[in-house]
Each structure stands twice: as C-alpha cells, then as structure tokens.
C-alpha cells in the first residue's frame, strides 16, 4: 500500500497494519532508518517514578518542614525560636 508524506512530515498508517502489530492511537514509536527504509518500532514509555514513589515523595515533602518565602521571614522565625 502506498501513502503520501504530507507537508507537515506526517503519514497515515493503514488500520490493518496497526491492528496486526497491536498498536493504538497515542502509542509511542522509536523512529530509525537503515539508510533506505524508515523503521517504526512500538515502544512503552514508563514514568520516571511509579505512582507509589510519587506518593512517597509527596509525603516526604510534607514532612520536610515549613518553607519560607524570604530569608527575612526564616530569620524572624529562628529568632522567635531562640527567645
């Protein structure tokens, strides 16, 4: 089957081909070439952290303590603690 490359460097892949290799809209591909052909390889992109790890990071951030917008407000807090 022949397809035309658009002005925006896009090409439509026939539905039959997508179904045969098990890909769906929104899936990611590695794009490479062998000097003569363009090769699309389906890829799975994982988040850097799992959902559980994100929850743990959020919990640690909450436990980290009070944050100050300015150095002056942090200094004022420290002065009150030493009274």
mmCIF file of the N, C-alpha and C atoms, coordinates in Angstrom:
data_MODEL
# 
_entry.id   MODEL 
# 
loop_
_atom_site.group_PDB 
_atom_site.id 
_atom_site.type_symbol 
_atom_site.label_atom_id 
_atom_site.label_alt_id 
_atom_site.label_comp_id 
_atom_site.label_asym_id 
_atom_site.label_entity_id 
_atom_site.label_seq_id 
_atom_site.pdbx_PDB_ins_code 
_atom_site.Cartn_x 
_atom_site.Cartn_y 
_atom_site.Cartn_z 
_atom_site.occupancy 
_atom_site.B_iso_or_equiv 
_atom_site.pdbx_formal_charge 
_atom_site.auth_seq_id 
_atom_site.auth_comp_id 
_atom_site.auth_asym_id 
_atom_site.auth_atom_id 
_atom_site.pdbx_PDB_model_num 
ATOM 1   N N  . UNK A 1 1  ? 0.847  -1.171 0.000  1.00 0.00 ? 1  UNK A N  1 
ATOM 2   C CA . UNK A 1 1  ? 0.000  0.000  0.000  1.00 0.00 ? 1  UNK A CA 1 
ATOM 3   C C  . UNK A 1 1  ? 0.897  1.240  0.000  1.00 0.00 ? 1  UNK A C  1 
ATOM 4   N N  . UNK A 1 2  ? 0.565  2.206  -0.794 1.00 0.00 ? 2  UNK A N  1 
ATOM 5   C CA . UNK A 1 2  ? 1.357  3.432  -0.921 1.00 0.00 ? 2  UNK A CA 1 
ATOM 6   C C  . UNK A 1 2  ? 0.636  4.569  -0.196 1.00 0.00 ? 2  UNK A C  1 
ATOM 7   N N  . UNK A 1 3  ? 1.400  5.344  0.556  1.00 0.00 ? 3  UNK A N  1 
ATOM 8   C CA . UNK A 1 3  ? 0.884  6.525  1.263  1.00 0.00 ? 3  UNK A CA 1 
ATOM 9   C C  . UNK A 1 3  ? 1.747  7.715  0.898  1.00 0.00 ? 3  UNK A C  1 
ATOM 10  N N  . UNK A 1 4  ? 1.157  8.910  0.968  1.00 0.00 ? 4  UNK A N  1 
ATOM 11  C CA . UNK A 1 4  ? 1.867  10.144 0.637  1.00 0.00 ? 4  UNK A CA 1 
ATOM 12  C C  . UNK A 1 4  ? 2.281  10.865 1.917  1.00 0.00 ? 4  UNK A C  1 
ATOM 13  N N  . UNK A 1 5  ? 3.506  11.350 1.952  1.00 0.00 ? 5  UNK A N  1 
ATOM 14  C CA . UNK A 1 5  ? 4.012  12.154 3.059  1.00 0.00 ? 5  UNK A CA 1 
ATOM 15  C C  . UNK A 1 5  ? 3.444  13.556 2.919  1.00 0.00 ? 5  UNK A C  1 
ATOM 16  N N  . UNK A 1 6  ? 2.860  14.093 3.995  1.00 0.00 ? 6  UNK A N  1 
ATOM 17  C CA . UNK A 1 6  ? 2.251  15.421 3.933  1.00 0.00 ? 6  UNK A CA 1 
ATOM 18  C C  . UNK A 1 6  ? 3.297  16.514 4.097  1.00 0.00 ? 6  UNK A C  1 
ATOM 19  N N  . UNK A 1 7  ? 2.867  17.747 3.904  1.00 0.00 ? 7  UNK A N  1 
ATOM 20  C CA . UNK A 1 7  ? 3.743  18.915 4.076  1.00 0.00 ? 7  UNK A CA 1 
ATOM 21  C C  . UNK A 1 7  ? 4.295  18.998 5.498  1.00 0.00 ? 7  UNK A C  1 
ATOM 22  N N  . UNK A 1 8  ? 3.546  18.454 6.460  1.00 0.00 ? 8  UNK A N  1 
ATOM 23  C CA . UNK A 1 8  ? 3.959  18.502 7.869  1.00 0.00 ? 8  UNK A CA 1 
ATOM 24  C C  . UNK A 1 8  ? 4.716  17.243 8.288  1.00 0.00 ? 8  UNK A C  1 
ATOM 25  N N  . UNK A 1 9  ? 5.235  16.512 7.316  1.00 0.00 ? 9  UNK A N  1 
ATOM 26  C CA . UNK A 1 9  ? 6.023  15.289 7.556  1.00 0.00 ? 9  UNK A CA 1 
ATOM 27  C C  . UNK A 1 9  ? 5.227  14.196 8.259  1.00 0.00 ? 9  UNK A C  1 
ATOM 28  N N  . UNK A 1 10 ? 3.924  14.114 7.979  1.00 0.00 ? 10 UNK A N  1 
ATOM 29  C CA . UNK A 1 10 ? 3.069  13.076 8.555  1.00 0.00 ? 10 UNK A CA 1 
ATOM 30  C C  . UNK A 1 10 ? 2.688  12.070 7.483  1.00 0.00 ? 10 UNK A C  1 
ATOM 31  N N  . UNK A 1 11 ? 2.379  10.872 7.944  1.00 0.00 ? 11 UNK A N  1 
ATOM 32  C CA . UNK A 1 11 ? 1.900  9.829  7.043  1.00 0.00 ? 11 UNK A CA 1 
ATOM 33  C C  . UNK A 1 11 ? 0.850  9.015  7.789  1.00 0.00 ? 11 UNK A C  1 
ATOM 34  N N  . UNK A 1 12 ? -0.208 8.614  7.111  1.00 0.00 ? 12 UNK A N  1 
ATOM 35  C CA . UNK A 1 12 ? -1.248 7.781  7.722  1.00 0.00 ? 12 UNK A CA 1 
ATOM 36  C C  . UNK A 1 12 ? -0.867 6.319  7.562  1.00 0.00 ? 12 UNK A C  1 
ATOM 37  N N  . UNK A 1 13 ? -0.927 5.584  8.670  1.00 0.00 ? 13 UNK A N  1 
ATOM 38  C CA . UNK A 1 13 ? -0.631 4.154  8.634  1.00 0.00 ? 13 UNK A CA 1 
ATOM 39  C C  . UNK A 1 13 ? -1.963 3.415  8.552  1.00 0.00 ? 13 UNK A C  1 
ATOM 40  N N  . UNK A 1 14 ? -2.118 2.510  7.600  1.00 0.00 ? 14 UNK A N  1 
ATOM 41  C CA . UNK A 1 14 ? -3.383 1.792  7.457  1.00 0.00 ? 14 UNK A CA 1 
ATOM 42  C C  . UNK A 1 14 ? -3.789 1.056  8.738  1.00 0.00 ? 14 UNK A C  1 
ATOM 43  N N  . UNK A 1 15 ? -5.074 1.096  9.029  1.00 0.00 ? 15 UNK A N  1 
ATOM 44  C CA . UNK A 1 15 ? -5.625 0.483  10.235 1.00 0.00 ? 15 UNK A CA 1 
ATOM 45  C C  . UNK A 1 15 ? -5.249 -0.998 10.333 1.00 0.00 ? 15 UNK A C  1 
ATOM 46  N N  . UNK A 1 16 ? -5.272 -1.691 9.198  1.00 0.00 ? 16 UNK A N  1 
ATOM 47  C CA . UNK A 1 16 ? -4.943 -3.124 9.197  1.00 0.00 ? 16 UNK A CA 1 
ATOM 48  C C  . UNK A 1 16 ? -3.527 -3.369 9.718  1.00 0.00 ? 16 UNK A C  1 
ATOM 49  N N  . UNK A 1 17 ? -2.591 -2.509 9.328  1.00 0.00 ? 17 UNK A N  1 
ATOM 50  C CA . UNK A 1 17 ? -1.211 -2.648 9.801  1.00 0.00 ? 17 UNK A CA 1 
ATOM 51  C C  . UNK A 1 17 ? -1.120 -2.381 11.298 1.00 0.00 ? 17 UNK A C  1 
ATOM 52  N N  . UNK A 1 18 ? -1.826 -1.362 11.762 1.00 0.00 ? 18 UNK A N  1 
ATOM 53  C CA . UNK A 1 18 ? -1.807 -1.035 13.188 1.00 0.00 ? 18 UNK A CA 1 
ATOM 54  C C  . UNK A 1 18 ? -2.382 -2.178 14.013 1.00 0.00 ? 18 UNK A C  1 
ATOM 55  N N  . UNK A 1 19 ? -3.498 -2.737 13.560 1.00 0.00 ? 19 UNK A N  1 
ATOM 56  C CA . UNK A 1 19 ? -4.126 -3.852 14.280 1.00 0.00 ? 19 UNK A CA 1 
ATOM 57  C C  . UNK A 1 19 ? -3.221 -5.081 14.280 1.00 0.00 ? 19 UNK A C  1 
ATOM 58  N N  . UNK A 1 20 ? -2.555 -5.344 13.170 1.00 0.00 ? 20 UNK A N  1 
ATOM 59  C CA . UNK A 1 20 ? -1.699 -6.523 13.048 1.00 0.00 ? 20 UNK A CA 1 
ATOM 60  C C  . UNK A 1 20 ? -0.546 -6.487 14.056 1.00 0.00 ? 20 UNK A C  1 
ATOM 61  N N  . UNK A 1 21 ? 0.002  -5.300 14.308 1.00 0.00 ? 21 UNK A N  1 
ATOM 62  C CA . UNK A 1 21 ? 1.124  -5.199 15.262 1.00 0.00 ? 21 UNK A CA 1 
ATOM 63  C C  . UNK A 1 21 ? 0.667  -4.797 16.659 1.00 0.00 ? 21 UNK A C  1 
ATOM 64  N N  . UNK A 1 22 ? -0.639 -4.558 16.828 1.00 0.00 ? 22 UNK A N  1 
ATOM 65  C CA . UNK A 1 22 ? -1.186 -4.301 18.165 1.00 0.00 ? 22 UNK A CA 1 
ATOM 66  C C  . UNK A 1 22 ? -0.930 -2.919 18.722 1.00 0.00 ? 22 UNK A C  1 
ATOM 67  N N  . UNK A 1 23 ? -0.885 -1.909 17.874 1.00 0.00 ? 23 UNK A N  1 
ATOM 68  C CA . UNK A 1 23 ? -0.707 -0.542 18.370 1.00 0.00 ? 23 UNK A CA 1 
ATOM 69  C C  . UNK A 1 23 ? -2.006 0.236  18.233 1.00 0.00 ? 23 UNK A C  1 
ATOM 70  N N  . UNK A 1 24 ? -2.107 1.291  19.043 1.00 0.00 ? 24 UNK A N  1 
ATOM 71  C CA . UNK A 1 24 ? -3.314 2.106  19.084 1.00 0.00 ? 24 UNK A CA 1 
ATOM 72  C C  . UNK A 1 24 ? -2.940 3.579  19.060 1.00 0.00 ? 24 UNK A C  1 
ATOM 73  N N  . UNK A 1 25 ? -3.911 4.444  18.734 1.00 0.00 ? 25 UNK A N  1 
ATOM 74  C CA . UNK A 1 25 ? -3.632 5.886  18.794 1.00 0.00 ? 25 UNK A CA 1 
ATOM 75  C C  . UNK A 1 25 ? -3.102 6.264  20.177 1.00 0.00 ? 25 UNK A C  1 
ATOM 76  N N  . UNK A 1 26 ? -2.070 7.091  20.208 1.00 0.00 ? 26 UNK A N  1 
ATOM 77  C CA . UNK A 1 26 ? -1.459 7.517  21.469 1.00 0.00 ? 26 UNK A CA 1 
ATOM 78  C C  . UNK A 1 26 ? -0.220 6.715  21.833 1.00 0.00 ? 26 UNK A C  1 
ATOM 79  N N  . UNK A 1 27 ? -0.007 5.564  21.179 1.00 0.00 ? 27 UNK A N  1 
ATOM 80  C CA . UNK A 1 27 ? 1.189  4.773  21.457 1.00 0.00 ? 27 UNK A CA 1 
ATOM 81  C C  . UNK A 1 27 ? 2.430  5.509  20.945 1.00 0.00 ? 27 UNK A C  1 
ATOM 82  N N  . UNK A 1 28 ? 3.587  5.152  21.507 1.00 0.00 ? 28 UNK A N  1 
ATOM 83  C CA . UNK A 1 28 ? 4.854  5.764  21.124 1.00 0.00 ? 28 UNK A CA 1 
ATOM 84  C C  . UNK A 1 28 ? 5.655  4.818  20.237 1.00 0.00 ? 28 UNK A C  1 
ATOM 85  N N  . UNK A 1 29 ? 6.503  5.418  19.390 1.00 0.00 ? 29 UNK A N  1 
ATOM 86  C CA . UNK A 1 29 ? 7.346  4.651  18.488 1.00 0.00 ? 29 UNK A CA 1 
ATOM 87  C C  . UNK A 1 29 ? 8.757  5.205  18.507 1.00 0.00 ? 29 UNK A C  1 
ATOM 88  N N  . UNK A 1 30 ? 9.727  4.312  18.389 1.00 0.00 ? 30 UNK A N  1 
ATOM 89  C CA . UNK A 1 30 ? 11.098 4.723  18.110 1.00 0.00 ? 30 UNK A CA 1 
ATOM 90  C C  . UNK A 1 30 ? 11.186 4.841  16.591 1.00 0.00 ? 30 UNK A C  1 
ATOM 91  N N  . UNK A 1 31 ? 11.736 5.934  16.106 1.00 0.00 ? 31 UNK A N  1 
ATOM 92  C CA . UNK A 1 31 ? 11.872 6.145  14.666 1.00 0.00 ? 31 UNK A CA 1 
ATOM 93  C C  . UNK A 1 31 ? 13.350 6.038  14.315 1.00 0.00 ? 31 UNK A C  1 
ATOM 94  N N  . UNK A 1 32 ? 13.665 5.120  13.403 1.00 0.00 ? 32 UNK A N  1 
ATOM 95  C CA . UNK A 1 32 ? 15.047 4.948  12.961 1.00 0.00 ? 32 UNK A CA 1 
ATOM 96  C C  . UNK A 1 32 ? 15.042 4.667  11.457 1.00 0.00 ? 32 UNK A C  1 
ATOM 97  N N  . UNK A 1 33 ? 16.217 4.534  10.894 1.00 0.00 ? 33 UNK A N  1 
ATOM 98  C CA . UNK A 1 33 ? 16.298 4.177  9.474  1.00 0.00 ? 33 UNK A CA 1 
ATOM 99  C C  . UNK A 1 33 ? 17.538 3.330  9.259  1.00 0.00 ? 33 UNK A C  1 
ATOM 100 N N  . UNK A 1 34 ? 17.527 2.604  8.157  1.00 0.00 ? 34 UNK A N  1 
ATOM 101 C CA . UNK A 1 34 ? 18.683 1.779  7.810  1.00 0.00 ? 34 UNK A CA 1 
ATOM 102 C C  . UNK A 1 34 ? 19.387 2.315  6.567  1.00 0.00 ? 34 UNK A C  1 
ATOM 103 N N  . UNK A 1 35 ? 19.148 3.595  6.265  1.00 0.00 ? 35 UNK A N  1 
ATOM 104 C CA . UNK A 1 35 ? 19.744 4.212  5.095  1.00 0.00 ? 35 UNK A CA 1 
ATOM 105 C C  . UNK A 1 35 ? 18.867 4.115  3.861  1.00 0.00 ? 35 UNK A C  1 
ATOM 106 N N  . UNK A 1 36 ? 17.887 3.230  3.920  1.00 0.00 ? 36 UNK A N  1 
ATOM 107 C CA . UNK A 1 36 ? 16.995 3.040  2.783  1.00 0.00 ? 36 UNK A CA 1 
ATOM 108 C C  . UNK A 1 36 ? 15.529 3.037  3.197  1.00 0.00 ? 36 UNK A C  1 
ATOM 109 N N  . UNK A 1 37 ? 15.272 2.568  4.427  1.00 0.00 ? 37 UNK A N  1 
ATOM 110 C CA . UNK A 1 37 ? 13.904 2.458  4.934  1.00 0.00 ? 37 UNK A CA 1 
ATOM 111 C C  . UNK A 1 37 ? 13.772 3.186  6.261  1.00 0.00 ? 37 UNK A C  1 
ATOM 112 N N  . UNK A 1 38 ? 12.591 3.718  6.522  1.00 0.00 ? 38 UNK A N  1 
ATOM 113 C CA . UNK A 1 38 ? 12.265 4.300  7.823  1.00 0.00 ? 38 UNK A CA 1 
ATOM 114 C C  . UNK A 1 38 ? 11.606 3.196  8.635  1.00 0.00 ? 38 UNK A C  1 
ATOM 115 N N  . UNK A 1 39 ? 12.080 3.002  9.858  1.00 0.00 ? 39 UNK A N  1 
ATOM 116 C CA . UNK A 1 39 ? 11.606 1.910  10.704 1.00 0.00 ? 39 UNK A CA 1 
ATOM 117 C C  . UNK A 1 39 ? 10.907 2.489  11.928 1.00 0.00 ? 39 UNK A C  1 
ATOM 118 N N  . UNK A 1 40 ? 9.668  2.083  12.155 1.00 0.00 ? 40 UNK A N  1 
ATOM 119 C CA . UNK A 1 40 ? 8.896  2.475  13.331 1.00 0.00 ? 40 UNK A CA 1 
ATOM 120 C C  . UNK A 1 40 ? 8.814  1.271  14.257 1.00 0.00 ? 40 UNK A C  1 
ATOM 121 N N  . UNK A 1 41 ? 9.320  1.404  15.481 1.00 0.00 ? 41 UNK A N  1 
ATOM 122 C CA . UNK A 1 41 ? 9.285  0.319  16.452 1.00 0.00 ? 41 UNK A CA 1 
ATOM 123 C C  . UNK A 1 41 ? 8.440  0.759  17.640 1.00 0.00 ? 41 UNK A C  1 
ATOM 124 N N  . UNK A 1 42 ? 7.319  0.058  17.919 1.00 0.00 ? 42 UNK A N  1 
ATOM 125 C CA . UNK A 1 42 ? 6.483  0.433  19.063 1.00 0.00 ? 42 UNK A CA 1 
ATOM 126 C C  . UNK A 1 42 ? 7.297  0.383  20.357 1.00 0.00 ? 42 UNK A C  1 
ATOM 127 N N  . UNK A 1 43 ? 7.094  1.387  21.208 1.00 0.00 ? 43 UNK A N  1 
ATOM 128 C CA . UNK A 1 43 ? 7.819  1.473  22.476 1.00 0.00 ? 43 UNK A CA 1 
ATOM 129 C C  . UNK A 1 43 ? 6.854  1.781  23.610 1.00 0.00 ? 43 UNK A C  1 
ATOM 130 N N  . UNK A 1 44 ? 7.221  1.336  24.808 1.00 0.00 ? 44 UNK A N  1 
ATOM 131 C CA . UNK A 1 44 ? 6.478  1.668  26.017 1.00 0.00 ? 44 UNK A CA 1 
ATOM 132 C C  . UNK A 1 44 ? 7.299  2.708  26.764 1.00 0.00 ? 44 UNK A C  1 
ATOM 133 N N  . UNK A 1 45 ? 6.675  3.823  27.109 1.00 0.00 ? 45 UNK A N  1 
ATOM 134 C CA . UNK A 1 45 ? 7.353  4.886  27.842 1.00 0.00 ? 45 UNK A CA 1 
ATOM 135 C C  . UNK A 1 45 ? 6.884  4.816  29.289 1.00 0.00 ? 45 UNK A C  1 
ATOM 136 N N  . UNK A 1 46 ? 7.815  4.548  30.197 1.00 0.00 ? 46 UNK A N  1 
ATOM 137 C CA . UNK A 1 46 ? 7.481  4.467  31.621 1.00 0.00 ? 46 UNK A CA 1 
ATOM 138 C C  . UNK A 1 46 ? 7.744  5.796  32.293 1.00 0.00 ? 46 UNK A C  1 
ATOM 139 N N  . UNK A 1 47 ? 6.908  6.105  33.284 1.00 0.00 ? 47 UNK A N  1 
ATOM 140 C CA . UNK A 1 47 ? 7.164  7.279  34.101 1.00 0.00 ? 47 UNK A CA 1 
ATOM 141 C C  . UNK A 1 47 ? 8.457  7.053  34.863 1.00 0.00 ? 47 UNK A C  1 
ATOM 142 N N  . UNK A 1 48 ? 9.139  8.144  35.180 1.00 0.00 ? 48 UNK A N  1 
ATOM 143 C CA . UNK A 1 48 ? 10.385 8.040  35.919 1.00 0.00 ? 48 UNK A CA 1 
ATOM 144 C C  . UNK A 1 48 ? 10.137 7.436  37.309 1.00 0.00 ? 48 UNK A C  1 
ATOM 145 N N  . UNK A 1 49 ? 8.983  7.764  37.901 1.00 0.00 ? 49 UNK A N  1 
ATOM 146 C CA . UNK A 1 49 ? 8.612  7.231  39.204 1.00 0.00 ? 49 UNK A CA 1 
ATOM 147 C C  . UNK A 1 49 ? 7.255  6.551  39.097 1.00 0.00 ? 49 UNK A C  1 
ATOM 148 N N  . UNK A 1 50 ? 7.060  5.494  39.877 1.00 0.00 ? 50 UNK A N  1 
ATOM 149 C CA . UNK A 1 50 ? 5.761  4.830  39.927 1.00 0.00 ? 50 UNK A CA 1 
ATOM 150 C C  . UNK A 1 50 ? 4.804  5.693  40.746 1.00 0.00 ? 50 UNK A C  1 
ATOM 151 N N  . UNK A 1 51 ? 3.524  5.365  40.687 1.00 0.00 ? 51 UNK A N  1 
ATOM 152 C CA . UNK A 1 51 ? 2.523  6.110  41.466 1.00 0.00 ? 51 UNK A CA 1 
ATOM 153 C C  . UNK A 1 51 ? 2.856  6.053  42.953 1.00 0.00 ? 51 UNK A C  1 
ATOM 154 N N  . UNK A 1 52 ? 3.279  4.875  43.429 1.00 0.00 ? 52 UNK A N  1 
ATOM 155 C CA . UNK A 1 52 ? 3.636  4.718  44.844 1.00 0.00 ? 52 UNK A CA 1 
ATOM 156 C C  . UNK A 1 52 ? 4.834  5.604  45.198 1.00 0.00 ? 52 UNK A C  1 
ATOM 157 N N  . UNK A 1 53 ? 5.827  5.662  44.310 1.00 0.00 ? 53 UNK A N  1 
ATOM 158 C CA . UNK A 1 53 ? 7.001  6.505  44.565 1.00 0.00 ? 53 UNK A CA 1 
ATOM 159 C C  . UNK A 1 53 ? 6.621  7.983  44.602 1.00 0.00 ? 53 UNK A C  1 
ATOM 160 N N  . UNK A 1 54 ? 5.695  8.417  43.708 1.00 0.00 ? 54 UNK A N  1 
ATOM 161 C CA . UNK A 1 54 ? 5.243  9.811  43.735 1.00 0.00 ? 54 UNK A CA 1 
ATOM 162 C C  . UNK A 1 54 ? 4.570  10.120 45.067 1.00 0.00 ? 54 UNK A C  1 
ATOM 163 N N  . UNK A 1 55 ? 3.755  9.175  45.572 1.00 0.00 ? 55 UNK A N  1 
ATOM 164 C CA . UNK A 1 55 ? 3.083  9.377  46.860 1.00 0.00 ? 55 UNK A CA 1 
ATOM 165 C C  . UNK A 1 55 ? 4.103  9.492  47.986 1.00 0.00 ? 55 UNK A C  1 
ATOM 166 N N  . UNK A 1 56 ? 5.136  8.643  47.958 1.00 0.00 ? 56 UNK A N  1 
ATOM 167 C CA . UNK A 1 56 ? 6.186  8.704  48.977 1.00 0.00 ? 56 UNK A CA 1 
ATOM 168 C C  . UNK A 1 56 ? 6.946  10.028 48.908 1.00 0.00 ? 56 UNK A C  1 
ATOM 169 N N  . UNK A 1 57 ? 7.234  10.496 47.700 1.00 0.00 ? 57 UNK A N  1 
ATOM 170 C CA . UNK A 1 57 ? 7.917  11.786 47.546 1.00 0.00 ? 57 UNK A CA 1 
ATOM 171 C C  . UNK A 1 57 ? 7.062  12.930 48.077 1.00 0.00 ? 57 UNK A C  1 
ATOM 172 N N  . UNK A 1 58 ? 5.763  12.892 47.808 1.00 0.00 ? 58 UNK A N  1 
ATOM 173 C CA . UNK A 1 58 ? 4.864  13.933 48.308 1.00 0.00 ? 58 UNK A CA 1 
ATOM 174 C C  . UNK A 1 58 ? 4.825  13.911 49.827 1.00 0.00 ? 58 UNK A C  1 
ATOM 175 N N  . UNK A 1 59 ? 4.804  12.713 50.399 1.00 0.00 ? 59 UNK A N  1 
ATOM 176 C CA . UNK A 1 59 ? 4.791  12.580 51.851 1.00 0.00 ? 59 UNK A CA 1 
ATOM 177 C C  . UNK A 1 59 ? 6.079  13.140 52.462 1.00 0.00 ? 59 UNK A C  1 
ATOM 178 N N  . UNK A 1 60 ? 7.210  12.836 51.855 1.00 0.00 ? 60 UNK A N  1 
ATOM 179 C CA . UNK A 1 60 ? 8.488  13.366 52.349 1.00 0.00 ? 60 UNK A CA 1 
ATOM 180 C C  . UNK A 1 60 ? 8.533  14.889 52.256 1.00 0.00 ? 60 UNK A C  1 
ATOM 181 N N  . UNK A 1 61 ? 7.980  15.428 51.187 1.00 0.00 ? 61 UNK A N  1 
ATOM 182 C CA . UNK A 1 61 ? 7.970  16.885 51.015 1.00 0.00 ? 61 UNK A CA 1 
ATOM 183 C C  . UNK A 1 61 ? 7.143  17.546 52.109 1.00 0.00 ? 61 UNK A C  1 
ATOM 184 N N  . UNK A 1 62 ? 6.031  16.927 52.479 1.00 0.00 ? 62 UNK A N  1 
ATOM 185 C CA . UNK A 1 62 ? 5.192  17.487 53.545 1.00 0.00 ? 62 UNK A CA 1 
ATOM 186 C C  . UNK A 1 62 ? 5.919  17.440 54.883 1.00 0.00 ? 62 UNK A C  1 
ATOM 187 N N  . UNK A 1 63 ? 6.688  16.364 55.105 1.00 0.00 ? 63 UNK A N  1 
ATOM 188 C CA . UNK A 1 63 ? 7.403  16.199 56.368 1.00 0.00 ? 63 UNK A CA 1 
ATOM 189 C C  . UNK A 1 63 ? 8.652  17.074 56.443 1.00 0.00 ? 63 UNK A C  1 
ATOM 190 N N  . UNK A 1 64 ? 9.077  17.623 55.317 1.00 0.00 ? 64 UNK A N  1 
ATOM 191 C CA . UNK A 1 64 ? 10.326 18.380 55.257 1.00 0.00 ? 64 UNK A CA 1 
ATOM 192 C C  . UNK A 1 64 ? 10.308 19.610 56.148 1.00 0.00 ? 64 UNK A C  1 
ATOM 193 N N  . UNK A 1 65 ? 9.144  20.103 56.447 1.00 0.00 ? 65 UNK A N  1 
ATOM 194 C CA . UNK A 1 65 ? 9.063  21.250 57.328 1.00 0.00 ? 65 UNK A CA 1 
ATOM 195 C C  . UNK A 1 65 ? 8.551  22.485 56.638 1.00 0.00 ? 65 UNK A C  1 
ATOM 196 N N  . UNK A 1 66 ? 8.492  23.549 57.423 1.00 0.00 ? 66 UNK A N  1 
ATOM 197 C CA . UNK A 1 66 ? 7.955  24.812 56.938 1.00 0.00 ? 66 UNK A CA 1 
ATOM 198 C C  . UNK A 1 66 ? 8.890  25.425 55.899 1.00 0.00 ? 66 UNK A C  1 
ATOM 199 N N  . UNK A 1 67 ? 8.292  26.000 54.896 1.00 0.00 ? 67 UNK A N  1 
ATOM 200 C CA . UNK A 1 67 ? 9.055  26.696 53.857 1.00 0.00 ? 67 UNK A CA 1 
ATOM 201 C C  . UNK A 1 67 ? 8.829  28.199 54.011 1.00 0.00 ? 67 UNK A C  1 
ATOM 202 N N  . UNK A 1 68 ? 9.855  28.968 53.752 1.00 0.00 ? 68 UNK A N  1 
ATOM 203 C CA . UNK A 1 68 ? 9.782  30.416 53.879 1.00 0.00 ? 68 UNK A CA 1 
ATOM 204 C C  . UNK A 1 68 ? 9.948  31.069 52.521 1.00 0.00 ? 68 UNK A C  1 
ATOM 205 N N  . UNK A 1 69 ? 9.188  32.131 52.305 1.00 0.00 ? 69 UNK A N  1 
ATOM 206 C CA . UNK A 1 69 ? 9.259  32.826 51.022 1.00 0.00 ? 69 UNK A CA 1 
ATOM 207 C C  . UNK A 1 69 ? 10.486 33.713 50.925 1.00 0.00 ? 69 UNK A C  1 
ATOM 208 N N  . UNK A 1 70 ? 10.943 34.219 52.065 1.00 0.00 ? 70 UNK A N  1 
ATOM 209 C CA . UNK A 1 70 ? 12.110 35.103 52.059 1.00 0.00 ? 70 UNK A CA 1 
ATOM 210 C C  . UNK A 1 70 ? 13.070 34.701 53.172 1.00 0.00 ? 70 UNK A C  1 
ATOM 211 N N  . UNK A 1 71 ? 14.308 35.107 53.022 1.00 0.00 ? 71 UNK A N  1 
ATOM 212 C CA . UNK A 1 71 ? 15.299 34.852 54.064 1.00 0.00 ? 71 UNK A CA 1 
ATOM 213 C C  . UNK A 1 71 ? 14.933 35.599 55.338 1.00 0.00 ? 71 UNK A C  1 
ATOM 214 N N  . UNK A 1 72 ? 14.347 36.778 55.185 1.00 0.00 ? 72 UNK A N  1 
ATOM 215 C CA . UNK A 1 72 ? 13.962 37.576 56.356 1.00 0.00 ? 72 UNK A CA 1 
ATOM 216 C C  . UNK A 1 72 ? 12.912 36.855 57.190 1.00 0.00 ? 72 UNK A C  1 
ATOM 217 N N  . UNK A 1 73 ? 11.945 36.224 56.536 1.00 0.00 ? 73 UNK A N  1 
ATOM 218 C CA . UNK A 1 73 ? 10.913 35.521 57.302 1.00 0.00 ? 73 UNK A CA 1 
ATOM 219 C C  . UNK A 1 73 ? 11.494 34.287 57.989 1.00 0.00 ? 73 UNK A C  1 
ATOM 220 N N  . UNK A 1 74 ? 12.462 33.621 57.373 1.00 0.00 ? 74 UNK A N  1 
ATOM 221 C CA . UNK A 1 74 ? 13.119 32.479 58.006 1.00 0.00 ? 74 UNK A CA 1 
ATOM 222 C C  . UNK A 1 74 ? 13.930 32.945 59.211 1.00 0.00 ? 74 UNK A C  1 
ATOM 223 N N  . UNK A 1 75 ? 14.638 34.058 59.064 1.00 0.00 ? 75 UNK A N  1 
ATOM 224 C CA . UNK A 1 75 ? 15.439 34.599 60.164 1.00 0.00 ? 75 UNK A CA 1 
ATOM 225 C C  . UNK A 1 75 ? 14.550 34.995 61.334 1.00 0.00 ? 75 UNK A C  1 
ATOM 226 N N  . UNK A 1 76 ? 13.420 35.613 61.033 1.00 0.00 ? 76 UNK A N  1 
ATOM 227 C CA . UNK A 1 76 ? 12.484 36.025 62.075 1.00 0.00 ? 76 UNK A CA 1 
ATOM 228 C C  . UNK A 1 76 ? 11.980 34.805 62.848 1.00 0.00 ? 76 UNK A C  1 
ATOM 229 N N  . UNK A 1 77 ? 11.681 33.725 62.128 1.00 0.00 ? 77 UNK A N  1 
ATOM 230 C CA . UNK A 1 77 ? 11.221 32.505 62.786 1.00 0.00 ? 77 UNK A CA 1 
ATOM 231 C C  . UNK A 1 77 ? 12.305 31.945 63.706 1.00 0.00 ? 77 UNK A C  1 
ATOM 232 N N  . UNK A 1 78 ? 13.556 31.923 63.237 1.00 0.00 ? 78 UNK A N  1 
ATOM 233 C CA . UNK A 1 78 ? 14.654 31.419 64.055 1.00 0.00 ? 78 UNK A CA 1 
ATOM 234 C C  . UNK A 1 78 ? 14.861 32.271 65.308 1.00 0.00 ? 78 UNK A C  1 
ATOM 235 N N  . UNK A 1 79 ? 14.707 33.573 65.171 1.00 0.00 ? 79 UNK A N  1 
ATOM 236 C CA . UNK A 1 79 ? 14.850 34.461 66.327 1.00 0.00 ? 79 UNK A CA 1 
ATOM 237 C C  . UNK A 1 79 ? 13.780 34.168 67.363 1.00 0.00 ? 79 UNK A C  1 
ATOM 238 N N  . UNK A 1 80 ? 12.555 33.894 66.909 1.00 0.00 ? 80 UNK A N  1 
ATOM 239 C CA . UNK A 1 80 ? 11.472 33.567 67.845 1.00 0.00 ? 80 UNK A CA 1 
ATOM 240 C C  . UNK A 1 80 ? 11.744 32.247 68.561 1.00 0.00 ? 80 UNK A C  1 
ATOM 241 N N  . UNK A 1 81 ? 12.352 31.304 67.860 1.00 0.00 ? 81 UNK A N  1 
ATOM 242 C CA . UNK A 1 81 ? 12.654 30.014 68.476 1.00 0.00 ? 81 UNK A CA 1 
ATOM 243 C C  . UNK A 1 81 ? 13.710 30.141 69.566 1.00 0.00 ? 81 UNK A C  1 
ATOM 244 N N  . UNK A 1 82 ? 14.638 31.075 69.421 1.00 0.00 ? 82 UNK A N  1 
ATOM 245 C CA . UNK A 1 82 ? 15.722 31.218 70.392 1.00 0.00 ? 82 UNK A CA 1 
ATOM 246 C C  . UNK A 1 82 ? 15.352 32.094 71.584 1.00 0.00 ? 82 UNK A C  1 
ATOM 247 N N  . UNK A 1 83 ? 14.144 32.649 71.604 1.00 0.00 ? 83 UNK A N  1 
ATOM 248 C CA . UNK A 1 83 ? 13.727 33.521 72.721 1.00 0.00 ? 83 UNK A CA 1 
ATOM 249 C C  . UNK A 1 83 ? 13.450 32.725 73.970 1.00 0.00 ? 83 UNK A C  1 
# 
